[in-house]
């Protein structure tokens, strides 16, 4: 066989046995039914309480099953595993900022628009001379 011909042995590529796919599909189905059962239970803390974390944990477990077995990351090179972990890190960043935004609404810190109807009470819109900056004429220098 010459150097340019294609070899059919595919050396180095792991062929996933069907039993892994079957076991993984069963685990994901069980997690799906667990998600449905958890949605019917009233957890303490309301929407953002324990129920949120239970749903998030189940979703993370399902995603881990899909990525590791169906996408083959479990048997791939270390570089692919690093990139998969990088994606997980990026998703953590993307989920963290909205969660902080939702949680900070209860901190009553105010927003740039929180003084609507209460003009002059929010110091975000005041300059050093305690003049209201919203809808004000610019100062001439």
N, CA and C of each residue as an Amber inpcrd file, in Angstrom:
protein
   423
   0.8620000  -1.1720000   0.0000000   0.0000000   0.0000000   0.0000000
   0.9020000   1.2260000   0.0000000   0.5810000   2.1730000  -0.8730000
   1.4160000   3.3670000  -0.9570000   1.0910000   4.3220000   0.1800000
   1.9040000   5.3600000   0.2790000   1.7860000   6.3210000   1.3700000
   0.4970000   7.1390000   1.2900000  -0.0210000   7.3500000   0.0910000
  -1.1840000   8.2170000  -0.1080000  -2.5150000   7.4790000  -0.0390000
  -2.4900000   6.1630000   0.0290000  -3.7430000   5.4160000   0.0790000
  -4.3220000   5.4610000   1.4950000  -5.6180000   5.3340000   1.5470000
  -6.3260000   5.4130000   2.8300000  -6.3620000   4.0390000   3.4860000
  -5.9580000   3.9850000   4.7100000  -6.0150000   2.7290000   5.4600000
  -7.3710000   2.6190000   6.1470000  -7.9120000   1.4290000   6.2020000
  -9.2310000   1.2200000   6.7910000  -9.1850000   0.7770000   8.2480000
  -7.9980000   0.7160000   8.8380000  -7.9300000   0.2170000  10.2030000
  -8.2820000   1.2690000  11.2460000  -8.2020000   2.5580000  10.9070000
  -8.5440000   3.6490000  11.8290000  -7.8730000   3.4630000  13.1860000
  -6.6000000   3.2400000  13.1600000  -5.8510000   3.0090000  14.3890000
  -5.9600000   4.2230000  15.3130000  -6.1570000   3.9770000  16.5860000
  -6.2110000   5.0450000  17.5670000  -7.6090000   5.5780000  17.8220000
  -8.5730000   5.2190000  17.0240000  -9.9390000   5.7060000  17.2250000
 -10.7230000   4.6540000  17.9980000 -11.2510000   5.0540000  19.1390000
 -11.9860000   4.1200000  19.9900000 -13.4180000   3.9840000  19.4930000
 -13.8310000   2.7820000  19.2550000 -15.2160000   2.5080000  18.8680000
 -15.9970000   2.2070000  20.1400000 -16.9790000   3.0210000  20.4130000
 -17.7570000   2.8870000  21.6440000 -18.6960000   1.6940000  21.5220000
 -18.6210000   0.7690000  22.4660000 -19.5390000  -0.3740000  22.4460000
 -20.9850000   0.0890000  22.6550000 -21.9270000  -0.5570000  21.9930000
 -23.3400000  -0.1600000  22.1160000 -23.8740000  -0.1900000  23.5430000
 -23.2870000  -1.0300000  24.4240000 -23.8070000  -1.0980000  25.7970000
 -23.6530000   0.2470000  26.5110000 -22.5870000   1.0200000  26.1800000
 -22.4020000   2.3370000  26.7890000 -23.5280000   3.2880000  26.3730000
 -23.9160000   3.2310000  25.0950000 -25.0020000   4.0800000  24.6170000
 -26.3290000   3.7040000  25.2750000 -26.5530000   2.4180000  25.4200000
 -27.8080000   1.9640000  26.0340000 -27.8710000   2.3680000  27.5060000
 -26.7820000   2.1240000  28.2340000 -26.7450000   2.4940000  29.6490000
 -26.9120000   4.0050000  29.8100000 -26.2370000   4.7750000  28.9430000
 -26.3240000   6.2290000  29.0160000 -27.7390000   6.7140000  28.7090000
 -28.3850000   6.1140000  27.7280000 -29.7580000   6.5040000  27.3850000
 -30.7050000   6.2070000  28.5400000 -30.5060000   5.0720000  29.2130000
 -31.3450000   4.7230000  30.3640000 -31.1200000   5.7130000  31.5060000
 -29.8650000   6.0680000  31.7620000 -29.5560000   7.0300000  32.8310000
 -30.1860000   8.3890000  32.5220000 -30.0970000   8.8310000  31.2720000
 -30.6900000  10.1240000  30.9000000 -32.2140000  10.0670000  31.0180000
 -32.8210000   8.9310000  30.6580000 -34.2740000   8.7920000  30.8100000
 -34.6730000   8.8420000  32.2850000 -33.8860000   8.1810000  33.1440000
 -34.1660000   8.2240000  34.5840000 -34.0500000   9.6510000  35.1050000
 -33.0140000  10.3610000  34.6550000 -32.8490000  11.7560000  35.0740000
 -33.9890000  12.6400000  34.5560000 -34.5060000  12.3240000  33.3640000
 -35.6460000  13.0760000  32.8450000 -36.8770000  12.8790000  33.7340000
 -37.1430000  11.6170000  34.1160000 -38.2790000  11.3580000  35.0030000
 -38.0500000  11.9750000  36.3830000 -36.8020000  12.0090000  36.8280000
 -36.4730000  12.6700000  38.0920000 -36.7250000  14.1760000  37.9970000
 -36.4410000  14.7600000  36.8320000 -36.7250000  16.1810000  36.6150000
 -38.2300000  16.4460000  36.6990000 -39.0000000  15.5790000  36.0600000
 -40.4630000  15.7350000  36.0950000 -40.9870000  15.5840000  37.5220000
 -40.4670000  14.5960000  38.2490000 -40.9010000  14.3930000  39.6370000
 -40.4980000  15.5760000  40.5160000 -39.3110000  16.1120000  40.2930000
 -38.8520000  17.2480000  41.1020000 -39.6710000  18.5000000  40.8170000
 -40.1930000  18.6190000  39.6010000 -41.0040000  19.8010000  39.2840000
 -42.3610000  19.7600000  39.9800000 -42.8030000  18.5770000  40.3660000
 -44.0860000  18.4400000  41.0530000 -43.9690000  18.6620000  42.5590000
 -42.7470000  18.6190000  43.0840000 -42.5270000  18.7760000  44.5250000
 -42.3630000  20.2550000  44.8430000 -42.9460000  20.7000000  45.9460000
 -42.7770000  22.0750000  46.4050000 -41.6030000  22.1130000  47.3740000
 -40.5220000  22.7060000  46.9170000 -39.3260000  22.8160000  47.7480000
 -39.3670000  24.1140000  48.5270000 -38.6860000  24.1600000  49.6820000
 -38.6580000  25.4200000  50.4460000 -37.8580000  26.4850000  49.7080000
 -38.2430000  27.7240000  49.8900000 -37.5170000  28.8330000  49.2880000
 -38.1400000  29.3630000  48.0170000 -39.2350000  28.7890000  47.5810000
 -39.9010000  29.2920000  46.3870000 -39.1320000  28.9690000  45.1130000
 -39.2740000  29.8370000  44.1250000 -38.6880000  29.6080000  42.8060000
 -37.1670000  29.5760000  42.8560000 -36.5610000  30.4520000  43.6380000
 -35.1050000  30.5340000  43.6940000 -34.5130000  29.7560000  44.8610000
 -35.2790000  28.8650000  45.4470000 -34.8030000  28.1360000  46.6160000
 -34.1600000  26.8100000  46.2500000 -34.4510000  25.8050000  47.0360000
 -33.8520000  24.4850000  46.8770000 -34.2380000  23.8600000  45.5370000
 -35.4540000  24.0990000  45.0760000 -35.9130000  23.5330000  43.8130000
 -35.0580000  23.9590000  42.6280000 -34.5990000  25.1830000  42.6550000
 -33.7280000  25.6910000  41.5900000 -32.4320000  24.8990000  41.5520000
 -31.8410000  24.6580000  42.7100000 -30.5700000  23.9460000  42.7730000
 -30.7340000  22.4710000  42.4370000 -31.8760000  21.8840000  42.7930000
 -32.1410000  20.4950000  42.4160000 -32.2570000  20.3830000  40.8980000
 -33.0010000  21.2900000  40.2850000 -33.1530000  21.2710000  38.8270000
 -31.8090000  21.5090000  38.1340000 -31.0120000  22.4070000  38.6640000
 -29.7040000  22.6900000  38.0830000 -28.7800000  21.4820000  38.2000000
 -28.8080000  20.7940000  39.3310000 -27.9830000  19.6030000  39.5120000
 -28.3790000  18.4990000  38.5330000 -29.6700000  18.2780000  38.3660000
 -30.1320000  17.2540000  37.4270000 -29.7260000  17.6240000  36.0000000
 -29.8480000  18.8820000  35.6400000 -29.4520000  19.3180000  34.2960000
 -27.9540000  19.1420000  34.0690000 -27.1490000  19.4120000  35.0820000
 -25.6980000  19.2290000  34.9610000 -25.3640000  17.7460000  34.7860000
 -26.0420000  16.8760000  35.5160000 -25.8050000  15.4410000  35.3740000
 -26.1840000  14.9490000  33.9790000 -27.3100000  15.4250000  33.4500000
 -27.7040000  15.0320000  32.0980000 -26.7040000  15.5310000  31.0660000
 -26.2520000  16.7590000  31.2210000 -25.2680000  17.3080000  30.2840000
 -23.9550000  16.5330000  30.3610000 -23.5490000  16.1420000  31.5590000
 -22.3130000  15.3730000  31.7100000 -22.4180000  14.0140000  31.0230000
 -23.5750000  13.3690000  31.1250000 -23.7820000  12.0880000  30.4350000
 -23.7060000  12.2560000  28.9250000 -24.3380000  13.2920000  28.4180000
 -24.3470000  13.5150000  26.9730000 -22.9510000  13.8280000  26.4540000
 -22.2480000  14.7300000  27.1470000 -20.9220000  15.1340000  26.6820000
 -19.9260000  13.9880000  26.7950000 -19.9300000  13.2770000  27.9070000
 -18.9050000  12.2490000  28.0980000 -19.1190000  11.0200000  27.2230000
 -20.3450000  10.5440000  27.0710000 -20.5800000   9.3000000  26.3270000
 -21.0120000   9.5730000  24.8910000 -22.1180000  10.2880000  24.6900000
 -22.6210000  10.4910000  23.3290000 -21.6520000  11.2990000  22.4640000
 -20.9930000  12.2800000  23.0500000 -20.0450000  13.0780000  22.2790000
 -18.6370000  12.4830000  22.3060000 -18.4110000  11.4650000  23.1060000
 -17.1510000  10.7390000  23.1070000 -15.9870000  11.4260000  23.7820000
 -16.2430000  12.4200000  24.6020000 -15.1480000  13.1340000  25.2630000
 -14.4070000  12.2110000  26.2390000 -15.0900000  11.2500000  26.7870000
 -14.4760000  10.3340000  27.7500000 -13.2920000   9.5890000  27.1390000
 -13.3680000   9.2570000  25.8570000 -12.3230000   8.4720000  25.2160000
 -11.4530000   9.3070000  24.2820000 -11.5840000  10.6100000  24.3130000
 -10.8480000  11.4600000  23.3990000  -9.5160000  11.9070000  23.9930000
  -8.8100000  12.7360000  23.2550000  -7.4880000  13.1980000  23.6780000
  -7.6040000  14.1940000  24.8300000  -6.5180000  14.3940000  25.5610000
  -6.5420000  15.3770000  26.6560000  -6.8660000  16.7930000  26.1820000
  -6.4800000  17.1410000  24.9580000  -6.7770000  18.4780000  24.4430000
  -8.2870000  18.6910000  24.3130000  -8.9960000  17.6870000  23.8430000
 -10.4550000  17.7920000  23.7240000 -11.0840000  17.9270000  25.1050000
 -10.5380000  17.2160000  26.0800000 -11.0600000  17.3190000  27.4480000
 -10.8320000  18.7160000  28.0230000  -9.6850000  19.3100000  27.7000000
  -9.4040000  20.6740000  28.1690000 -10.4010000  21.6490000  27.5560000
 -10.6650000  21.5070000  26.2670000 -11.6290000  22.3940000  25.6220000
 -13.0430000  22.1750000  26.1650000 -13.4000000  20.9370000  26.4680000
 -14.7200000  20.6620000  27.0540000 -14.8390000  21.3250000  28.4230000
 -13.7710000  21.2510000  29.2190000 -13.7860000  21.9270000  30.5200000
 -13.8190000  23.4410000  30.3500000 -13.1620000  23.9460000  29.3060000
 -13.2210000  25.3820000  29.0210000 -14.6340000  25.8360000  28.7050000
 -15.3670000  25.0100000  27.9820000 -16.7630000  25.3260000  27.6840000
 -17.5890000  25.3480000  28.9630000 -17.3290000  24.4020000  29.8420000
 -18.0380000  24.3730000  31.1260000 -17.7280000  25.6350000  31.9330000
 -16.4570000  26.0300000  31.9450000 -16.0830000  27.2600000  32.6450000
 -16.7710000  28.4780000  32.0600000 -16.8560000  28.5430000  30.7290000
 -17.5300000  29.6610000  30.0720000 -19.0230000  29.6650000  30.4190000
 -19.6500000  28.4980000  30.4540000 -21.0620000  28.4320000  30.8240000
 -21.2790000  28.8770000  32.2680000 -20.3490000  28.5460000  33.1430000
 -20.4580000  29.0030000  34.5360000 -20.4370000  30.5240000  34.5840000
 -19.5390000  31.1280000  33.8040000 -19.4870000  32.5950000  33.7500000
 -20.7970000  33.1530000  33.2120000 -21.3120000  32.5660000  32.1360000
 -22.5440000  33.0710000  31.5290000 -23.7610000  32.9040000  32.4390000
 -23.7760000  31.8630000  33.2610000 -24.8990000  31.6820000  34.1780000
 -24.7390000  32.5110000  35.4510000 -23.5140000  32.8010000  35.8380000
 -23.2810000  33.5180000  37.0840000 -23.7830000  34.9540000  37.0280000
 -23.5100000  35.6660000  35.9540000 -23.9050000  37.0700000  35.8760000
 -25.4220000  37.2760000  35.9410000 -26.2360000  36.5180000  35.2010000
 -27.6880000  36.6930000  35.3870000 -28.1650000  36.3100000  36.7860000
 -27.5500000  35.2820000  37.3800000 -27.9660000  34.9010000  38.7420000
 -27.6330000  36.0070000  39.7410000 -26.4810000  36.6510000  39.5680000
 -26.1360000  37.7760000  40.4430000 -27.1090000  38.9220000  40.2210000
 -27.4820000  39.1620000  38.9630000 -28.4130000  40.2320000  38.6570000
 -29.7770000  39.9800000  39.2930000 -30.2370000  38.7400000  39.2250000
 -31.5310000  38.4050000  39.8220000 -31.4540000  38.5130000  41.3490000
 -30.3700000  38.0110000  41.9250000 -30.2330000  38.0480000  43.3850000
 -30.0630000  39.4680000  43.8930000 -29.3930000  40.3290000  43.1320000
 -29.1240000  41.6850000  43.6190000 -30.3640000  42.5630000  43.6470000
 -31.4420000  42.1370000  43.0240000 -32.6730000  42.9250000  43.0880000
 -33.1810000  43.0240000  44.5270000 -32.8940000  42.0220000  45.3260000
 -33.3230000  42.0240000  46.7240000 -32.3710000  42.8210000  47.6180000
 -31.2130000  43.2190000  47.1080000 -30.2380000  43.9510000  47.9100000
 -30.5830000  45.4290000  48.0140000 -31.5090000  45.9080000  47.1960000
 -31.9910000  47.2890000  47.1980000 -30.8530000  48.3010000  47.0670000
 -29.9460000  48.0330000  46.1400000 -28.8520000  48.9590000  45.8920000
 -29.2530000  50.0770000  44.9350000 -30.2880000  49.8400000  44.1900000
 -30.7270000  50.8210000  43.2210000 -30.1110000  50.5640000  41.8620000
 -30.7370000  51.1550000  40.8630000 -30.2450000  51.0640000  39.4940000
 -30.2370000  52.4740000  38.9280000 -29.6620000  52.6830000  37.7590000
 -29.6990000  54.0310000  37.1840000 -31.1150000  54.5640000  36.9870000
 -32.1120000  53.6930000  36.9020000 -33.4910000  54.1410000  36.6910000
 -34.3460000  54.0100000  37.9400000 -33.7350000  53.7280000  39.0800000
 -34.5310000  53.4810000  40.2740000 -35.0970000  54.7460000  40.9040000
 -34.7290000  55.9300000  40.4210000 -35.2760000  57.1450000  41.0200000
 -36.4240000  57.7200000  40.1980000 -36.9340000  56.9830000  39.2230000
 -38.0790000  57.4600000  38.4440000 -39.2670000  57.5800000  39.3890000
 -39.8470000  58.7350000  39.4240000 -40.9350000  59.0270000  40.3490000
 -40.4350000  59.5570000  41.6770000 -39.1460000  59.4930000  41.9050000
 -38.5330000  59.9870000  43.1400000 -37.2950000  60.8050000  42.7690000
 -37.4470000  61.7230000  41.8460000 -36.3040000  62.4630000  41.3280000
 -35.5490000  63.1830000  42.4360000 -34.2340000  63.0880000  42.3670000
 -33.3950000  63.7750000  43.3250000 -33.0220000  62.9630000  44.5400000
 -33.6530000  61.7880000  44.7240000 -33.3660000  60.9800000  45.8940000
 -32.2050000  60.0140000  45.6660000 -31.9200000  59.7000000  44.4330000
 -30.8700000  58.7400000  44.1270000 -29.5800000  59.4870000  43.8490000
 -28.5390000  59.1930000  44.5990000 -27.2770000  59.9190000  44.4470000
 -26.5290000  59.5400000  43.1800000 -26.9880000  58.5180000  42.4510000
 -26.3400000  58.1810000  41.1840000 -26.4870000  59.3110000  40.1680000
 -27.5190000  60.1310000  40.3160000 -27.8000000  61.1830000  39.3500000
 -27.4300000  62.5670000  39.8640000 -26.6850000  62.6580000  40.9280000
 -26.3380000  63.9600000  41.4950000 -24.8660000  64.2450000  41.2640000
 -24.5300000  65.4980000  40.9970000 -23.1170000  65.8540000  40.8940000
 -22.6160000  66.3400000  42.2570000 -21.4080000  66.8480000  42.3170000
 -20.8180000  67.2620000  43.5930000 -21.5540000  68.4250000  44.2410000
 -22.2350000  69.2470000  43.4430000 -22.9610000  70.4020000  43.9790000
 -24.4000000  70.0540000  44.3270000 -24.7260000  68.7480000  44.3430000
 -26.0630000  68.2510000  44.6740000 -27.1210000  68.7920000  43.7240000
 -26.7760000  68.9280000  42.4590000 -27.7480000  69.3180000  41.4450000
 -28.1640000  68.0800000  40.6800000 -29.4340000  68.0260000  40.3420000
 -29.9730000  66.8980000  39.6090000 -29.4380000  66.9200000  38.1830000
 -28.8860000  65.7940000  37.7270000 -28.2780000  65.7260000  36.4040000
 -29.2220000  65.2190000  35.3270000 -30.3570000  64.6680000  35.7020000
 -31.2930000  64.1420000  34.7280000 -32.0770000  65.2870000  34.1070000
 -32.1580000  65.3440000  32.7920000 -32.8790000  66.3860000  32.0350000
 -32.3910000  67.7910000  32.3870000 -31.1550000  67.8970000  32.7400000
 -30.6090000  69.2130000  33.0870000 -29.8130000  69.7550000  31.9340000
 -29.7280000  71.0460000  31.8340000 -28.9250000  71.6940000  30.8090000
 -27.4580000  71.5050000  31.1520000 -26.6080000  71.2760000  30.1660000
 -25.1720000  71.1530000  30.4760000 -24.6000000  72.4530000  30.9830000
 -23.6640000  72.3680000  31.9050000 -23.0340000  73.5440000  32.4810000
 -22.0810000  74.1850000  31.4640000 -22.1370000  75.4800000  31.3800000
 -21.2120000  76.1990000  30.4910000 -19.9060000  76.4240000  31.2370000
 -18.8030000  76.1190000  30.5800000 -17.4980000  76.3000000  31.2190000
 -16.9130000  77.6340000  30.8950000
